[in-house]
Amino acid sequence: MNRVMSSAVSGLVLTAAIGTAAYMASHSPQAKRRKLKRTANHALHTLGDMVDTVACMMHG
């Protein structure tokens, strides 16, 4: 996969994750909202690390 395609795929995945977290946060009670926000933050950081790792592997 070339660099442009890799960037596009990681952008789409990140947008989907953020959109899902925002939707779920807006339709939850306050306590669940806080926990969901914490979990989504952790998931986004993990996803970012994964994308960085894959990018490093592709560039050798």
Secondary structure by P-SEA (a helix, b strand, c coil): ccaaaaaaaaaaaaaaaaaaaaaaaaaccaaaaaaaaaaaaaaaaaaaaaaaaaaaaaac
